[in-house]
Amino acid sequence: MKFRSITLLLIAELAAMSLWFVSAAILPDMLREAELSSARQAALSSGVQAGFVIGALASAIFGIPDRYDPRRVFAACALAAGAANAVLLFVPPGSSAAIVARVATGALLAGVYPVGMKIVVGWGKDDRGFLVGILVAALTLGSASPYLIALSGGADWRITVAAASLASLFAGILCLGVGLGSHHGRAQRFDPKVIVAAWTNRRVRLAYIGYLGHMWELYAMWAWIAAATAISYSVTLPSAEAEQLSKLTAFVAIGAGSLTCVVAGIAADRIGKARIAIIAMAVSGASAVAAGVTFGGPVWLTFVIVVIWGISIIPDSAQFSALVADASPPEQAGSLMTFQTALGFALTFVTVQVTPVLAANFGWPLVLIALAAGPAVGILAMARLQAMR
């Protein structure tokens, strides 16, 4: 039952999260069809983050993951998110309606990713690092998939939109077949005071700080690495070739992180979740600096550094969520993990929005190097948490 349920959940998570980077993956092709201002370009990408924050805050405050059957919440949100994403097929590219559709998609995905974590932590305690790790691996691979679809679909961006929408609809149906584990906890009543534990519980608070440091770089890198590498590659390659290679780079870099999520999850249950987070952030921070220093250099070197960055930037994400679950009563874990993601994605709304603006004014090298500040803060928080344990 455990294997079957987790397998179904992983497939559903992968399929539904393919919606996240649809706009970033199709943006170059969309720009050939319509002229969009830099603000609208950024809004198409950061709108998902903004919507996610709204949805996650509402979900955490009202205790939705802990009060209701998380499988039904996941299914309903995945089905609705697929429909919201499909709106892009029927409205002008980059229009206000398209941006609103992306915000709605993000809000609904708040009922997919955190709720998926609520389900998976209910299936184990001693192997919780691994369980959350493989869930984040599915999320990572799903997030990378629009780049692969866009690469194989050519210049027709509507293929990517349609494929991701259908995948999310499939995810909603699939999740209804998932079971709940023996460690699943359910809150009997609405208690908004649960969120106060984010400040009063020191272990939860430090896990939150580490997560915020991690999120400082994660989605800025994921959302704009294709655009950044396209410019870097164009120094030595024709523009069309540089653009195609940048899509491949983004898919490989983001997708490869799914493998390290699994490995890190296994290691975390043996040597400690905080220690794994420290190692991951040290490598990702160093990679951010290296990507900035070598920007515009040999194509192969940029590709290798970005892939290493992608491999190291995500495996700590699962461990921050697992640390919150470990430090929380089972009937509060869903709300506290959801609130954690709400704060993290509120930060990413800012970083995703300002990254291209800062790059236009100061250049991509300095912006990439500045992303290393987040892991530095996260390492300090995890060092303190590890000292407590």
C-alpha positions as CSV (number, residue, x, y, z in Angstrom):
1,M,0.0,0.0,0.0
2,K,2.8,2.4,0.9
3,F,4.8,1.8,-2.3
4,R,1.7,2.1,-4.5
5,S,0.4,5.2,-2.8
6,I,3.8,7.0,-2.9
7,T,4.3,6.0,-6.6
8,L,1.0,7.4,-7.6
9,L,1.6,10.6,-5.6
10,L,5.0,11.1,-7.2
11,I,3.6,10.8,-10.7
12,A,0.7,13.1,-9.8
13,E,3.2,15.7,-8.4
14,L,5.4,15.5,-11.4
15,A,2.5,16.0,-13.8
16,A,0.9,18.8,-11.9
17,M,4.0,20.8,-11.3
18,S,4.7,20.9,-15.1
19,L,2.5,24.0,-15.0
20,W,5.0,26.1,-13.0
21,F,7.5,27.2,-15.7
22,V,5.3,27.1,-18.7
23,S,5.5,30.9,-19.2
24,A,9.3,31.0,-18.8
25,A,9.7,28.1,-21.3
26,I,7.5,29.6,-24.0
27,L,8.5,33.2,-23.5
28,P,11.1,33.4,-26.4
29,D,8.6,31.8,-28.8
30,M,5.8,34.0,-27.6
31,L,7.9,37.2,-28.1
32,R,8.2,36.3,-31.8
33,E,4.4,36.5,-32.0
34,A,3.7,39.5,-29.8
35,E,5.7,42.4,-28.5
36,L,5.7,42.4,-24.7
37,S,7.2,44.9,-22.3
38,S,9.8,43.7,-19.8
39,A,7.3,44.3,-17.0
40,R,4.8,42.0,-18.6
41,Q,7.4,39.4,-19.4
42,A,8.4,39.3,-15.7
43,A,4.8,39.3,-14.6
44,L,4.1,36.2,-16.6
45,S,6.8,34.3,-14.7
46,S,6.4,35.9,-11.2
47,G,2.6,35.8,-11.4
48,V,2.8,32.1,-10.5
49,Q,4.8,32.9,-7.4
50,A,2.4,35.7,-6.4
51,G,-0.6,33.4,-6.8
52,F,1.1,30.6,-4.9
53,V,1.7,32.9,-1.9
54,I,-1.9,34.0,-1.9
55,G,-3.1,30.4,-2.1
56,A,-0.6,29.0,0.5
57,L,-1.3,31.8,3.0
58,A,-5.0,31.1,2.8
59,S,-4.4,27.3,3.0
60,A,-2.1,27.6,6.0
61,I,-4.3,30.1,7.9
62,F,-7.5,28.1,7.5
63,G,-5.6,24.8,8.1
64,I,-6.8,23.2,4.9
65,P,-4.1,20.5,4.6
66,D,-4.7,19.4,8.2
67,R,-8.5,19.7,8.3
68,Y,-9.6,18.1,5.0
69,D,-8.7,15.0,3.1
70,P,-5.5,16.1,1.4
71,R,-6.1,13.7,-1.6
72,R,-9.3,15.5,-2.5
73,V,-7.7,18.9,-2.0
74,F,-4.8,17.9,-4.3
75,A,-7.1,16.5,-6.9
76,A,-9.4,19.5,-7.0
77,C,-6.6,22.0,-7.2
78,A,-4.7,20.1,-9.9
79,L,-7.8,19.9,-12.1
80,A,-8.6,23.6,-11.6
81,A,-4.9,24.6,-12.2
82,G,-4.9,22.7,-15.5
83,A,-8.0,24.6,-16.6
84,A,-6.5,27.9,-15.5
85,N,-3.3,27.3,-17.4
86,A,-5.3,26.4,-20.6
87,V,-6.7,29.9,-20.6
88,L,-3.4,31.0,-22.2
89,L,-4.6,29.2,-25.4
90,F,-7.5,31.5,-25.7
91,V,-6.3,35.0,-24.7
92,P,-3.7,37.3,-26.4
93,P,-0.1,36.5,-25.4
94,G,1.1,38.6,-22.4
95,S,-2.3,40.2,-21.9
96,S,-3.8,41.0,-18.5
97,A,-6.0,38.0,-18.8
98,A,-2.9,35.8,-19.4
99,I,-1.2,37.2,-16.3
100,V,-4.3,36.7,-14.2
101,A,-4.5,33.1,-15.5
102,R,-0.9,32.5,-14.3
103,V,-1.7,34.0,-10.9
104,A,-4.7,31.7,-10.6
105,T,-2.5,28.7,-11.6
106,G,0.0,29.6,-8.9
107,A,-2.8,29.9,-6.2
108,L,-4.1,26.5,-7.1
109,L,-0.7,24.9,-7.1
110,A,-0.6,25.8,-3.4
111,G,-3.0,22.9,-3.0
112,V,-0.7,20.6,-4.8
113,Y,2.9,20.9,-3.6
114,P,2.5,21.5,0.2
115,V,-0.5,19.2,0.3
116,G,1.6,16.5,-1.4
117,M,4.2,17.0,1.4
118,K,1.4,16.5,4.0
119,I,0.5,13.2,2.4
120,V,4.0,11.9,2.1
121,V,5.2,12.7,5.6
122,G,2.3,10.6,6.9
123,W,3.9,7.5,5.4
124,G,7.0,7.5,7.6
125,K,9.1,9.0,10.3
126,D,12.5,7.4,10.3
127,D,12.7,7.7,6.5
128,R,11.0,11.1,6.3
129,G,14.0,12.8,4.7
130,F,13.9,10.3,1.9
131,L,10.2,10.5,1.4
132,V,10.1,14.3,1.2
133,G,13.3,14.1,-1.0
134,I,11.6,11.9,-3.6
135,L,8.5,14.2,-3.6
136,V,10.7,17.2,-4.3
137,A,12.5,15.2,-6.9
138,A,9.2,14.7,-8.7
139,L,8.4,18.4,-8.3
140,T,11.8,19.3,-9.8
141,L,11.5,17.0,-12.8
142,G,8.0,18.3,-13.3
143,S,9.2,21.9,-13.2
144,A,11.9,21.2,-15.8
145,S,9.5,19.4,-18.2
146,P,8.1,22.6,-19.9
147,Y,11.6,23.3,-21.2
148,L,11.8,19.9,-22.7
149,I,8.3,20.2,-24.3
150,A,9.2,23.6,-25.6
151,L,12.4,22.2,-27.1
152,S,10.7,19.3,-28.8
153,G,7.6,21.4,-29.8
154,G,9.6,23.9,-31.8
155,A,8.3,27.5,-32.1
156,D,4.6,26.6,-31.4
157,W,4.4,27.6,-27.7
158,R,0.7,26.4,-27.6
159,I,1.9,22.8,-27.7
160,T,3.7,23.3,-24.4
161,V,0.7,25.0,-22.8
162,A,-1.7,22.3,-23.9
163,A,0.6,19.4,-22.8
164,A,1.1,20.9,-19.3
165,S,-2.6,21.5,-18.8
166,L,-3.5,17.9,-19.8
167,A,-0.7,16.6,-17.5
168,S,-2.3,18.5,-14.5
169,L,-5.7,17.2,-15.3
170,F,-4.3,13.7,-15.3
171,A,-2.6,14.4,-12.0
172,G,-5.8,15.4,-10.3
173,I,-7.5,12.1,-11.3
174,L,-4.5,10.0,-10.3
175,C,-4.2,11.5,-6.8
176,L,-7.6,10.1,-5.9
177,G,-6.0,6.6,-5.9
178,V,-3.4,7.6,-3.2
179,G,-3.8,6.2,0.3
180,L,-3.0,7.9,3.7
181,G,-0.2,6.6,5.9
182,S,-0.3,5.6,9.6
183,H,1.5,8.9,10.6
184,H,-1.1,11.1,9.0
185,G,-2.6,13.6,11.5
186,R,-5.8,15.4,11.1
187,A,-6.9,18.6,13.0
188,Q,-10.4,18.5,14.3
189,R,-11.0,22.2,14.3
190,F,-9.9,25.5,12.7
191,D,-7.0,27.0,14.8
192,P,-5.2,29.9,13.2
193,K,-2.9,30.1,16.2
194,V,-1.0,27.1,14.8
195,I,1.0,29.5,12.6
196,V,2.4,31.2,15.8
197,A,4.6,28.1,16.2
198,A,6.6,29.4,13.2
199,W,8.1,32.0,15.7
200,T,7.7,30.4,19.1
201,N,9.2,27.0,18.2
202,R,12.9,27.7,17.7
203,R,13.6,24.6,15.6
204,V,10.8,25.5,13.2
205,R,12.0,29.1,13.1
206,L,15.5,28.1,12.1
207,A,14.2,25.7,9.5
208,Y,12.2,28.6,8.1
209,I,15.2,30.9,8.0
210,G,17.3,28.2,6.2
211,Y,14.4,27.7,3.7
212,L,14.2,31.5,3.0
213,G,18.0,31.5,2.2
214,H,17.5,28.6,-0.1
215,M,14.5,30.2,-1.9
216,W,16.5,33.4,-2.4
217,E,18.4,31.8,-5.2
218,L,16.3,28.8,-6.3
219,Y,13.4,30.3,-8.3
220,A,15.4,33.2,-9.6
221,M,17.8,30.6,-11.0
222,W,15.1,28.3,-12.3
223,A,13.1,31.0,-13.9
224,W,15.9,33.0,-15.6
225,I,18.7,30.5,-16.2
226,A,17.6,29.9,-19.8
227,A,17.6,33.6,-20.5
228,A,20.9,34.1,-18.8
229,T,22.7,31.3,-20.6
230,A,21.2,32.3,-23.9
231,I,23.0,35.7,-23.5
232,S,26.2,34.0,-22.3
233,Y,26.2,31.5,-25.2
234,S,25.5,34.2,-27.8
235,V,29.0,35.6,-27.1
236,T,30.4,32.7,-29.1
237,L,27.4,31.1,-30.8
238,P,24.7,32.4,-33.3
239,S,21.6,33.7,-31.5
240,A,19.3,30.9,-32.7
241,E,21.7,28.2,-31.7
242,A,22.4,29.9,-28.3
243,E,18.7,30.0,-27.6
244,Q,18.1,26.3,-28.3
245,L,21.1,25.3,-26.2
246,S,19.8,27.5,-23.4
247,K,16.5,25.6,-23.3
248,L,18.4,22.3,-23.1
249,T,20.7,23.7,-20.4
250,A,17.7,24.8,-18.3
251,F,16.0,21.4,-18.6
252,V,19.2,19.4,-17.8
253,A,20.1,21.7,-14.9
254,I,16.7,21.7,-13.3
255,G,15.9,18.1,-14.1
256,A,19.3,16.7,-12.8
257,G,18.4,18.1,-9.4
258,S,15.7,15.5,-9.1
259,L,18.4,12.8,-8.8
260,T,20.3,14.5,-6.0
261,C,17.0,15.0,-4.1
262,V,16.7,11.2,-3.8
263,V,20.4,10.7,-2.9
264,A,20.3,13.6,-0.4
265,G,17.1,12.2,1.2
266,I,18.7,8.8,1.8
267,A,21.8,10.5,3.3
268,A,19.8,12.9,5.4
269,D,18.1,10.0,7.3
270,R,21.6,8.7,8.2
271,I,23.8,11.8,8.8
272,G,21.2,14.5,9.5
273,K,18.9,16.7,7.5
274,A,20.6,20.0,8.6
275,R,24.0,18.7,7.6
276,I,22.8,17.7,4.1
277,A,21.3,21.2,3.7
278,I,24.6,22.8,4.6
279,I,26.5,20.8,2.1
280,A,23.9,21.5,-0.7
281,M,23.9,25.2,0.0
282,A,27.7,25.4,0.1
283,V,27.9,23.8,-3.4
284,S,25.1,25.9,-4.9
285,G,26.4,29.1,-3.5
286,A,29.8,28.4,-4.9
287,S,28.2,27.5,-8.3
288,A,26.3,30.8,-8.4
289,V,29.6,32.7,-7.9
290,A,31.3,30.5,-10.6
291,A,28.5,31.1,-13.0
292,G,28.9,34.8,-12.7
293,V,32.7,34.8,-12.9
294,T,32.7,32.7,-16.1
295,F,29.7,34.3,-17.8
296,G,30.3,34.7,-21.5
297,G,33.2,32.3,-21.4
298,P,33.5,28.9,-23.1
299,V,30.1,27.3,-23.7
300,W,31.1,23.9,-22.3
301,L,32.3,25.5,-19.0
302,T,29.1,27.5,-18.6
303,F,27.0,24.4,-19.3
304,V,28.9,22.3,-16.7
305,I,28.8,25.0,-14.0
306,V,25.1,25.6,-14.5
307,V,24.3,21.9,-14.4
308,I,26.3,21.5,-11.1
309,W,24.4,24.5,-9.8
310,G,21.1,22.8,-10.7
311,I,22.2,19.5,-9.1
312,S,23.0,21.2,-5.8
313,I,20.4,24.0,-5.6
314,I,17.3,21.8,-4.9
315,P,18.1,18.8,-2.6
316,D,18.1,20.9,0.6
317,S,14.5,22.1,-0.1
318,A,13.1,18.7,1.0
319,Q,15.1,18.7,4.1
320,F,13.8,22.1,5.3
321,S,10.3,20.7,5.0
322,A,11.2,17.5,6.7
323,L,12.8,19.5,9.6
324,V,9.6,21.4,10.0
325,A,7.5,18.2,10.0
326,D,9.9,16.7,12.6
327,A,9.5,19.7,14.9
328,S,5.7,19.9,14.6
329,P,2.8,17.8,16.0
330,P,1.3,15.7,13.2
331,E,-2.0,17.6,13.2
332,Q,-0.1,20.9,12.6
333,A,2.6,19.8,10.1
334,G,0.6,20.4,7.0
335,S,-0.2,24.0,8.0
336,L,3.3,24.8,9.1
337,M,4.9,23.4,6.0
338,T,2.3,25.3,3.9
339,F,3.1,28.5,5.7
340,Q,6.8,27.8,5.2
341,T,6.3,27.6,1.4
342,A,4.1,30.7,1.5
343,L,6.9,32.8,3.0
344,G,9.5,31.3,0.7
345,F,7.5,32.0,-2.4
346,A,6.7,35.5,-1.2
347,L,10.4,36.0,-1.3
348,T,10.7,34.4,-4.8
349,F,8.0,36.7,-6.1
350,V,10.5,39.6,-5.5
351,T,13.6,37.8,-6.7
352,V,12.0,36.5,-9.9
353,Q,10.5,40.0,-10.6
354,V,13.7,42.0,-10.0
355,T,16.2,39.6,-11.4
356,P,15.8,40.6,-15.1
357,V,15.6,44.3,-14.1
358,L,18.8,44.1,-12.2
359,A,20.5,42.1,-15.0
360,A,19.5,44.9,-17.5
361,N,21.1,47.5,-15.2
362,F,24.1,45.7,-13.7
363,G,24.7,42.7,-16.0
364,W,24.0,39.0,-15.4
365,P,27.4,38.2,-13.8
366,L,26.8,40.4,-10.8
367,V,23.2,39.2,-10.4
368,L,24.3,35.6,-10.5
369,I,27.0,36.2,-7.9
370,A,24.5,38.0,-5.6
371,L,22.3,34.9,-5.5
372,A,24.9,33.3,-3.4
373,A,23.9,35.5,-0.4
374,G,20.9,33.3,0.2
375,P,22.8,30.1,0.8
376,A,25.2,31.9,3.1
377,V,22.3,32.9,5.4
378,G,20.8,29.4,5.2
379,I,24.1,27.8,6.2
380,L,24.3,29.9,9.3
381,A,20.7,28.9,10.3
382,M,21.4,25.2,9.7
383,A,24.6,25.4,11.7
384,R,22.6,26.7,14.7
385,L,19.9,24.1,14.3
386,Q,22.5,21.3,14.1
387,A,24.2,22.6,17.3
388,M,20.8,22.4,19.1
389,R,20.3,18.8,18.0
